[in-house]
């Protein structure tokens, strides 16, 4: 299953997770194609609707699916005047919506919450069953930084480090997000604990809360290629950024575009 988030993460998610360069235009181009075909889109791991709502603005029917009720509550609040959006609370590896989509997206590294081959194939099998013939899936994951992971193995940079300072109308002062990372080489798992600090106008920390540890699987290129082939997909392209640049050693992201194989059923 995926991993639940804290109420703080749901409240500050939009400010704490900015768009990747070129990301929304990449997805919008795909959404325009789907709209032209009279189709629909499913976003898996939609969070607060950061991507879902932008695609719905193109006039295409979009379904956002997430495990977190707190994230979905924020998403529903933001989409009250958008009749072409619906939200579903479900696990990304065991959902059944009773319909098929022309495009399924897993943005923002959410697929990395699938920690084992069993989790990964269950998720991709579920997505394949929900794709119309010829439908596409787009999976956005990290392109692993081996020097950073190696440093974590050696104990470097494992303390809490400031990620972002956020101002939100519901909080007097500001809120700091800090992450502490570690890495388990034997399972290819990166682990992170997030601390949220409420800070007064004069810089005094008034409150601090730490989340439970989250675990993310570190996926490598040919591992992902094998997973897609195993679950009935044909890779259409793999990119190192949302401008469809070539995946290279220095790329920070992998964006996979794959099509449901014509020979698959179910």
KEDRENDO-736445 format. One record per residue (C-alpha): residue number from 1; residue in one letter; y negated, x negated, z negated. Coordinates in pm, 1 decimal. Example, Ala and Ser with C-alpha at 12.3 -4.5 7.8 and 13.67 -1.06 7.14 Angstrom:
2
nuza num=1&residuo=A&yy=450.0&xx=-1230.0&zz=-780.0
nuza num=2&residuo=S&yy=106.0&xx=-1367.0&zz=-714.0
***
This chain:
266
nuza num=1&residuo=X&yy=0.0&xx=0.0&zz=0.0
nuza num=2&residuo=X&yy=-364.6&xx=-98.6&zz=21.6
nuza num=3&residuo=X&yy=-577.7&xx=-180.4&zz=-282.2
nuza num=4&residuo=X&yy=-819.0&xx=48.1&zz=-463.7
nuza num=5&residuo=X&yy=-1177.1&xx=-59.1&zz=-529.3
nuza num=6&residuo=X&yy=-1401.6&xx=-22.4&zz=-831.4
nuza num=7&residuo=X&yy=-1684.5&xx=231.0&zz=-846.1
nuza num=8&residuo=X&yy=-1931.2&xx=-59.4&zz=-827.9
nuza num=9&residuo=X&yy=-1779.4&xx=-174.4&zz=-499.9
nuza num=10&residuo=X&yy=-1797.8&xx=176.0&zz=-356.2
nuza num=11&residuo=X&yy=-2161.1&xx=218.2&zz=-463.2
nuza num=12&residuo=X&yy=-2278.5&xx=-118.5&zz=-328.1
nuza num=13&residuo=X&yy=-2037.2&xx=-157.8&zz=-38.1
nuza num=14&residuo=X&yy=-2290.2&xx=-95.5&zz=239.7
nuza num=15&residuo=X&yy=-2527.9&xx=-358.9&zz=102.0
nuza num=16&residuo=X&yy=-2255.1&xx=-608.4&zz=8.1
nuza num=17&residuo=X&yy=-2066.8&xx=-603.4&zz=341.4
nuza num=18&residuo=X&yy=-2299.9&xx=-661.1&zz=637.3
nuza num=19&residuo=X&yy=-2195.6&xx=-615.9&zz=998.8
nuza num=20&residuo=X&yy=-2039.9&xx=-910.2&zz=1178.3
nuza num=21&residuo=X&yy=-2253.0&xx=-1033.1&zz=1471.8
nuza num=22&residuo=X&yy=-2184.1&xx=-814.9&zz=1775.1
nuza num=23&residuo=X&yy=-1930.8&xx=-603.0&zz=1585.5
nuza num=24&residuo=X&yy=-2080.0&xx=-256.6&zz=1621.4
nuza num=25&residuo=X&yy=-2163.7&xx=-300.8&zz=1990.9
nuza num=26&residuo=X&yy=-1802.8&xx=-413.9&zz=2049.8
nuza num=27&residuo=X&yy=-1667.0&xx=-96.0&zz=1889.4
nuza num=28&residuo=X&yy=-1929.6&xx=126.8&zz=2050.4
nuza num=29&residuo=X&yy=-1827.1&xx=11.2&zz=2399.1
nuza num=30&residuo=X&yy=-1469.5&xx=113.7&zz=2320.9
nuza num=31&residuo=X&yy=-1590.5&xx=445.1&zz=2175.5
nuza num=32&residuo=X&yy=-1783.9&xx=525.1&zz=2492.9
nuza num=33&residuo=X&yy=-1463.1&xx=474.3&zz=2694.3
nuza num=34&residuo=X&yy=-1274.3&xx=706.5&zz=2461.0
nuza num=35&residuo=X&yy=-1545.2&xx=971.0&zz=2484.5
nuza num=36&residuo=X&yy=-1530.4&xx=953.9&zz=2863.7
nuza num=37&residuo=X&yy=-1158.3&xx=1030.1&zz=2844.6
nuza num=38&residuo=X&yy=-1214.9&xx=1321.4&zz=2608.2
nuza num=39&residuo=X&yy=-1025.6&xx=1133.3&zz=2337.3
nuza num=40&residuo=X&yy=-1064.1&xx=1060.2&zz=1967.6
nuza num=41&residuo=X&yy=-1074.2&xx=761.1&zz=1729.9
nuza num=42&residuo=X&yy=-906.0&xx=678.3&zz=1400.2
nuza num=43&residuo=X&yy=-1045.9&xx=410.8&zz=1169.9
nuza num=44&residuo=X&yy=-794.1&xx=280.5&zz=915.2
nuza num=45&residuo=X&yy=-948.4&xx=131.0&zz=600.8
nuza num=46&residuo=X&yy=-1281.6&xx=299.8&zz=671.8
nuza num=47&residuo=X&yy=-1439.6&xx=239.3&zz=329.8
nuza num=48&residuo=X&yy=-1774.6&xx=415.1&zz=305.4
nuza num=49&residuo=X&yy=-1794.3&xx=475.8&zz=680.7
nuza num=50&residuo=X&yy=-1985.7&xx=162.3&zz=778.2
nuza num=51&residuo=X&yy=-1822.0&xx=165.9&zz=1123.2
nuza num=52&residuo=X&yy=-1698.7&xx=526.5&zz=1141.1
nuza num=53&residuo=X&yy=-2044.5&xx=681.6&zz=1125.5
nuza num=54&residuo=X&yy=-2189.7&xx=456.3&zz=1395.1
nuza num=55&residuo=X&yy=-1910.7&xx=555.5&zz=1633.0
nuza num=56&residuo=X&yy=-1951.6&xx=923.0&zz=1548.4
nuza num=57&residuo=X&yy=-2314.8&xx=891.2&zz=1659.2
nuza num=58&residuo=X&yy=-2176.6&xx=835.2&zz=2011.2
nuza num=59&residuo=X&yy=-2048.4&xx=1193.4&zz=2004.6
nuza num=60&residuo=X&yy=-1677.2&xx=1110.2&zz=1989.6
nuza num=61&residuo=X&yy=-1449.0&xx=1273.1&zz=1728.1
nuza num=62&residuo=X&yy=-1372.9&xx=1014.2&zz=1459.3
nuza num=63&residuo=X&yy=-1135.2&xx=1025.2&zz=1162.8
nuza num=64&residuo=X&yy=-1183.4&xx=778.9&zz=877.4
nuza num=65&residuo=X&yy=-883.4&xx=699.9&zz=655.8
nuza num=66&residuo=X&yy=-895.5&xx=511.3&zz=326.9
nuza num=67&residuo=X&yy=-699.2&xx=484.6&zz=2.6
nuza num=68&residuo=X&yy=-1007.9&xx=487.1&zz=-222.5
nuza num=69&residuo=X&yy=-1147.7&xx=824.8&zz=-333.1
nuza num=70&residuo=X&yy=-1465.8&xx=653.0&zz=-451.7
nuza num=71&residuo=X&yy=-1528.0&xx=498.7&zz=-109.5
nuza num=72&residuo=X&yy=-1460.3&xx=831.5&zz=62.5
nuza num=73&residuo=X&yy=-1696.6&xx=1013.9&zz=-172.5
nuza num=74&residuo=X&yy=-1980.0&xx=786.5&zz=-54.2
nuza num=75&residuo=X&yy=-1871.9&xx=837.6&zz=308.4
nuza num=76&residuo=X&yy=-1869.7&xx=1216.5&zz=276.2
nuza num=77&residuo=X&yy=-2217.3&xx=1212.1&zz=123.0
nuza num=78&residuo=X&yy=-2351.6&xx=1015.2&zz=419.6
nuza num=79&residuo=X&yy=-2189.8&xx=1236.4&zz=684.9
nuza num=80&residuo=X&yy=-2277.5&xx=1587.4&zz=568.8
nuza num=81&residuo=X&yy=-2458.9&xx=1671.6&zz=893.9
nuza num=82&residuo=X&yy=-2198.0&xx=1520.3&zz=1127.2
nuza num=83&residuo=X&yy=-1940.0&xx=1780.2&zz=1236.1
nuza num=84&residuo=X&yy=-1738.9&xx=1533.9&zz=1447.5
nuza num=85&residuo=X&yy=-1631.9&xx=1324.4&zz=1145.5
nuza num=86&residuo=X&yy=-1349.8&xx=1390.0&zz=903.5
nuza num=87&residuo=X&yy=-1219.8&xx=1184.5&zz=610.8
nuza num=88&residuo=X&yy=-861.3&xx=1141.3&zz=494.9
nuza num=89&residuo=X&yy=-743.5&xx=985.8&zz=168.6
nuza num=90&residuo=X&yy=-415.9&xx=810.9&zz=247.0
nuza num=91&residuo=X&yy=-225.5&xx=482.6&zz=238.3
nuza num=92&residuo=X&yy=-257.2&xx=286.8&zz=562.9
nuza num=93&residuo=X&yy=116.4&xx=222.0&zz=579.0
nuza num=94&residuo=X&yy=244.7&xx=575.3&zz=517.7
nuza num=95&residuo=X&yy=4.2&xx=834.7&zz=658.5
nuza num=96&residuo=X&yy=90.3&xx=1132.7&zz=877.4
nuza num=97&residuo=X&yy=-197.6&xx=1318.3&zz=1042.1
nuza num=98&residuo=X&yy=-5.3&xx=1528.2&zz=1292.6
nuza num=99&residuo=X&yy=-208.0&xx=1412.7&zz=1594.0
nuza num=100&residuo=X&yy=-255.1&xx=1118.2&zz=1826.2
nuza num=101&residuo=X&yy=-563.6&xx=910.3&zz=1896.7
nuza num=102&residuo=X&yy=-680.7&xx=707.5&zz=2194.7
nuza num=103&residuo=X&yy=-817.2&xx=426.1&zz=1977.0
nuza num=104&residuo=X&yy=-728.9&xx=303.8&zz=1627.3
nuza num=105&residuo=X&yy=-946.2&xx=44.5&zz=1451.1
nuza num=106&residuo=X&yy=-879.8&xx=-168.7&zz=1143.9
nuza num=107&residuo=X&yy=-1215.8&xx=-345.3&zz=1091.4
nuza num=108&residuo=X&yy=-1339.6&xx=-575.6&zz=819.8
nuza num=109&residuo=X&yy=-1014.8&xx=-765.6&zz=744.0
nuza num=110&residuo=X&yy=-857.2&xx=-453.9&zz=585.5
nuza num=111&residuo=X&yy=-520.7&xx=-530.2&zz=746.2
nuza num=112&residuo=X&yy=-499.2&xx=-835.4&zz=521.2
nuza num=113&residuo=X&yy=-428.8&xx=-605.7&zz=226.4
nuza num=114&residuo=X&yy=-80.3&xx=-576.7&zz=380.0
nuza num=115&residuo=X&yy=86.1&xx=-858.4&zz=185.1
nuza num=116&residuo=X&yy=441.9&xx=-869.3&zz=319.0
nuza num=117&residuo=X&yy=615.9&xx=-829.6&zz=656.7
nuza num=118&residuo=X&yy=744.9&xx=-492.7&zz=533.4
nuza num=119&residuo=X&yy=388.9&xx=-377.7&zz=454.7
nuza num=120&residuo=X&yy=253.5&xx=-510.5&zz=784.5
nuza num=121&residuo=X&yy=516.9&xx=-353.7&zz=1006.3
nuza num=122&residuo=X&yy=498.8&xx=-22.0&zz=819.3
nuza num=123&residuo=X&yy=123.8&xx=-9.2&zz=885.8
nuza num=124&residuo=X&yy=153.0&xx=-101.4&zz=1253.4
nuza num=125&residuo=X&yy=447.5&xx=136.7&zz=1305.7
nuza num=126&residuo=X&yy=240.2&xx=416.3&zz=1155.0
nuza num=127&residuo=X&yy=-51.0&xx=333.1&zz=1383.0
nuza num=128&residuo=X&yy=172.4&xx=323.1&zz=1690.7
nuza num=129&residuo=X&yy=306.5&xx=671.4&zz=1610.9
nuza num=130&residuo=X&yy=-52.1&xx=797.6&zz=1596.5
nuza num=131&residuo=X&yy=-155.3&xx=647.5&zz=1932.0
nuza num=132&residuo=X&yy=-156.5&xx=843.6&zz=2252.6
nuza num=133&residuo=X&yy=30.8&xx=684.3&zz=2545.8
nuza num=134&residuo=X&yy=-175.2&xx=388.3&zz=2661.7
nuza num=135&residuo=X&yy=-383.2&xx=400.4&zz=2343.1
nuza num=136&residuo=X&yy=-530.5&xx=84.9&zz=2191.8
nuza num=137&residuo=X&yy=-545.3&xx=-69.0&zz=1847.8
nuza num=138&residuo=X&yy=-809.4&xx=-321.5&zz=1739.9
nuza num=139&residuo=X&yy=-733.9&xx=-539.3&zz=1436.0
nuza num=140&residuo=X&yy=-1002.0&xx=-767.6&zz=1288.8
nuza num=141&residuo=X&yy=-875.7&xx=-1043.0&zz=1056.4
nuza num=142&residuo=X&yy=-987.4&xx=-1384.7&zz=934.1
nuza num=143&residuo=X&yy=-919.2&xx=-1695.3&zz=1138.9
nuza num=144&residuo=X&yy=-804.2&xx=-1910.1&zz=850.1
nuza num=145&residuo=X&yy=-1018.5&xx=-2202.7&zz=735.0
nuza num=146&residuo=X&yy=-752.2&xx=-2454.5&zz=636.2
nuza num=147&residuo=X&yy=-998.2&xx=-2691.4&zz=470.0
nuza num=148&residuo=X&yy=-1122.6&xx=-2410.3&zz=241.8
nuza num=149&residuo=X&yy=-768.8&xx=-2296.3&zz=158.9
nuza num=150&residuo=X&yy=-667.3&xx=-2657.1&zz=94.7
nuza num=151&residuo=X&yy=-961.0&xx=-2696.5&zz=-140.6
nuza num=152&residuo=X&yy=-852.2&xx=-2389.0&zz=-335.9
nuza num=153&residuo=X&yy=-502.7&xx=-2538.4&zz=-370.7
nuza num=154&residuo=X&yy=-661.6&xx=-2847.4&zz=-523.6
nuza num=155&residuo=X&yy=-871.9&xx=-2638.8&zz=-762.8
nuza num=156&residuo=X&yy=-1203.1&xx=-2681.7&zz=-580.5
nuza num=157&residuo=X&yy=-1448.0&xx=-2393.2&zz=-579.0
nuza num=158&residuo=X&yy=-1231.9&xx=-2165.0&zz=-791.8
nuza num=159&residuo=X&yy=-1509.2&xx=-2059.9&zz=-1032.8
nuza num=160&residuo=X&yy=-1736.4&xx=-1761.2&zz=-981.5
nuza num=161&residuo=X&yy=-1987.0&xx=-1812.9&zz=-700.5
nuza num=162&residuo=X&yy=-2275.8&xx=-1584.0&zz=-609.2
nuza num=163&residuo=X&yy=-2209.1&xx=-1383.9&zz=-292.5
nuza num=164&residuo=X&yy=-2510.2&xx=-1156.5&zz=-283.5
nuza num=165&residuo=X&yy=-2786.1&xx=-1006.0&zz=-497.1
nuza num=166&residuo=X&yy=-2831.7&xx=-637.0&zz=-424.7
nuza num=167&residuo=X&yy=-3108.7&xx=-390.3&zz=-500.4
nuza num=168&residuo=X&yy=-3002.2&xx=-27.5&zz=-516.2
nuza num=169&residuo=X&yy=-3214.6&xx=278.4&zz=-608.7
nuza num=170&residuo=X&yy=-2961.8&xx=380.7&zz=-874.9
nuza num=171&residuo=X&yy=-3005.3&xx=54.4&zz=-1069.4
nuza num=172&residuo=X&yy=-3311.9&xx=-85.2&zz=-1242.9
nuza num=173&residuo=X&yy=-3343.5&xx=-450.1&zz=-1154.0
nuza num=174&residuo=X&yy=-3068.2&xx=-587.0&zz=-930.3
nuza num=175&residuo=X&yy=-2692.5&xx=-627.3&zz=-910.4
nuza num=176&residuo=X&yy=-2519.8&xx=-958.4&zz=-844.0
nuza num=177&residuo=X&yy=-2180.8&xx=-986.9&zz=-677.2
nuza num=178&residuo=X&yy=-1984.6&xx=-1303.6&zz=-761.2
nuza num=179&residuo=X&yy=-1637.7&xx=-1399.8&zz=-636.1
nuza num=180&residuo=X&yy=-1376.4&xx=-1637.0&zz=-777.0
nuza num=181&residuo=X&yy=-1102.3&xx=-1730.1&zz=-528.0
nuza num=182&residuo=X&yy=-758.3&xx=-1887.6&zz=-557.3
nuza num=183&residuo=X&yy=-473.9&xx=-1938.5&zz=-310.0
nuza num=184&residuo=X&yy=-93.5&xx=-1914.9&zz=-322.4
nuza num=185&residuo=X&yy=49.0&xx=-2126.0&zz=-36.5
nuza num=186&residuo=X&yy=406.2&xx=-2001.2&zz=-82.7
nuza num=187&residuo=X&yy=304.1&xx=-1643.6&zz=3.0
nuza num=188&residuo=X&yy=-6.5&xx=-1718.0&zz=217.6
nuza num=189&residuo=X&yy=-205.8&xx=-1509.3&zz=-29.4
nuza num=190&residuo=X&yy=-573.8&xx=-1550.4&zz=-111.6
nuza num=191&residuo=X&yy=-666.3&xx=-1393.7&zz=-445.2
nuza num=192&residuo=X&yy=-1015.5&xx=-1291.0&zz=-552.0
nuza num=193&residuo=X&yy=-1169.1&xx=-1157.7&zz=-870.4
nuza num=194&residuo=X&yy=-1515.1&xx=-1006.2&zz=-829.2
nuza num=195&residuo=X&yy=-1775.4&xx=-995.6&zz=-1104.9
nuza num=196&residuo=X&yy=-2063.3&xx=-746.3&zz=-1094.6
nuza num=197&residuo=X&yy=-2369.0&xx=-834.0&zz=-1302.2
nuza num=198&residuo=X&yy=-2661.6&xx=-602.0&zz=-1369.8
nuza num=199&residuo=X&yy=-2976.2&xx=-814.9&zz=-1391.9
nuza num=200&residuo=X&yy=-3315.1&xx=-709.6&zz=-1533.9
nuza num=201&residuo=X&yy=-3643.9&xx=-776.1&zz=-1356.9
nuza num=202&residuo=X&yy=-3692.4&xx=-1088.0&zz=-1571.8
nuza num=203&residuo=X&yy=-3349.3&xx=-1228.1&zz=-1474.1
nuza num=204&residuo=X&yy=-3157.9&xx=-1135.7&zz=-1788.4
nuza num=205&residuo=X&yy=-2794.0&xx=-1034.6&zz=-1736.9
nuza num=206&residuo=X&yy=-2768.9&xx=-693.9&zz=-1907.1
nuza num=207&residuo=X&yy=-2410.5&xx=-609.3&zz=-1812.0
nuza num=208&residuo=X&yy=-2112.0&xx=-779.1&zz=-1651.2
nuza num=209&residuo=X&yy=-1784.9&xx=-630.0&zz=-1527.8
nuza num=210&residuo=X&yy=-1495.1&xx=-801.3&zz=-1356.2
nuza num=211&residuo=X&yy=-1257.9&xx=-625.2&zz=-1117.4
nuza num=212&residuo=X&yy=-883.6&xx=-660.1&zz=-1114.8
nuza num=213&residuo=X&yy=-760.5&xx=-936.6&zz=-886.8
nuza num=214&residuo=X&yy=-734.0&xx=-841.9&zz=-520.3
nuza num=215&residuo=X&yy=-478.5&xx=-1010.0&zz=-296.8
nuza num=216&residuo=X&yy=-521.0&xx=-1067.3&zz=77.0
nuza num=217&residuo=X&yy=-261.2&xx=-1208.8&zz=312.6
nuza num=218&residuo=X&yy=-380.1&xx=-1503.7&zz=521.4
nuza num=219&residuo=X&yy=-261.3&xx=-1428.8&zz=874.8
nuza num=220&residuo=X&yy=-217.6&xx=-1695.8&zz=1138.3
nuza num=221&residuo=X&yy=-244.5&xx=-1645.8&zz=1512.7
nuza num=222&residuo=X&yy=118.0&xx=-1641.0&zz=1621.8
nuza num=223&residuo=X&yy=222.4&xx=-1446.0&zz=1312.9
nuza num=224&residuo=X&yy=-7.3&xx=-1166.1&zz=1428.4
nuza num=225&residuo=X&yy=119.2&xx=-1192.0&zz=1785.2
nuza num=226&residuo=X&yy=479.2&xx=-1157.4&zz=1665.0
nuza num=227&residuo=X&yy=389.1&xx=-860.2&zz=1442.3
nuza num=228&residuo=X&yy=230.9&xx=-672.2&zz=1731.6
nuza num=229&residuo=X&yy=525.4&xx=-741.1&zz=1963.6
nuza num=230&residuo=X&yy=774.7&xx=-640.2&zz=1695.3
nuza num=231&residuo=X&yy=603.8&xx=-304.2&zz=1641.0
nuza num=232&residuo=X&yy=574.0&xx=-200.6&zz=2005.2
nuza num=233&residuo=X&yy=236.5&xx=-334.1&zz=2117.5
nuza num=234&residuo=X&yy=131.2&xx=-544.1&zz=2414.2
nuza num=235&residuo=X&yy=-157.8&xx=-781.3&zz=2343.6
nuza num=236&residuo=X&yy=-451.5&xx=-718.1&zz=2575.7
nuza num=237&residuo=X&yy=-676.0&xx=-985.5&zz=2427.6
nuza num=238&residuo=X&yy=-748.7&xx=-1199.5&zz=2123.4
nuza num=239&residuo=X&yy=-1104.4&xx=-1317.8&zz=2061.2
nuza num=240&residuo=X&yy=-1279.1&xx=-1554.6&zz=1825.2
nuza num=241&residuo=X&yy=-1583.8&xx=-1327.9&zz=1788.1
nuza num=242&residuo=X&yy=-1711.6&xx=-984.1&zz=1883.2
nuza num=243&residuo=X&yy=-1875.8&xx=-1121.4&zz=2197.4
nuza num=244&residuo=X&yy=-1521.5&xx=-1171.9&zz=2335.7
nuza num=245&residuo=X&yy=-1550.2&xx=-1546.9&zz=2296.0
nuza num=246&residuo=X&yy=-1233.9&xx=-1756.3&zz=2317.9
nuza num=247&residuo=X&yy=-1041.9&xx=-1808.0&zz=1994.2
nuza num=248&residuo=X&yy=-1100.1&xx=-2175.1&zz=1911.0
nuza num=249&residuo=X&yy=-1043.4&xx=-2410.9&zz=1620.3
nuza num=250&residuo=X&yy=-1384.1&xx=-2335.2&zz=1470.5
nuza num=251&residuo=X&yy=-1367.9&xx=-1956.5&zz=1511.3
nuza num=252&residuo=X&yy=-1413.4&xx=-1765.4&zz=1187.8
nuza num=253&residuo=X&yy=-1252.3&xx=-1440.5&zz=1303.4
nuza num=254&residuo=X&yy=-965.6&xx=-1308.9&zz=1513.1
nuza num=255&residuo=X&yy=-1016.8&xx=-980.0&zz=1694.2
nuza num=256&residuo=X&yy=-693.1&xx=-848.3&zz=1841.4
nuza num=257&residuo=X&yy=-690.3&xx=-575.7&zz=2106.4
nuza num=258&residuo=X&yy=-344.9&xx=-438.7&zz=2184.7
nuza num=259&residuo=X&yy=-205.9&xx=-141.5&zz=2372.9
nuza num=260&residuo=X&yy=83.7&xx=79.3&zz=2276.8
nuza num=261&residuo=X&yy=367.8&xx=-46.0&zz=2496.4
nuza num=262&residuo=X&yy=476.8&xx=201.0&zz=2763.1
nuza num=263&residuo=X&yy=842.2&xx=157.6&zz=2665.9
nuza num=264&residuo=X&yy=797.1&xx=265.5&zz=2303.1
nuza num=265&residuo=X&yy=864.1&xx=613.4&zz=2175.5
nuza num=266&residuo=X&yy=786.2&xx=797.1&zz=1854.3
***
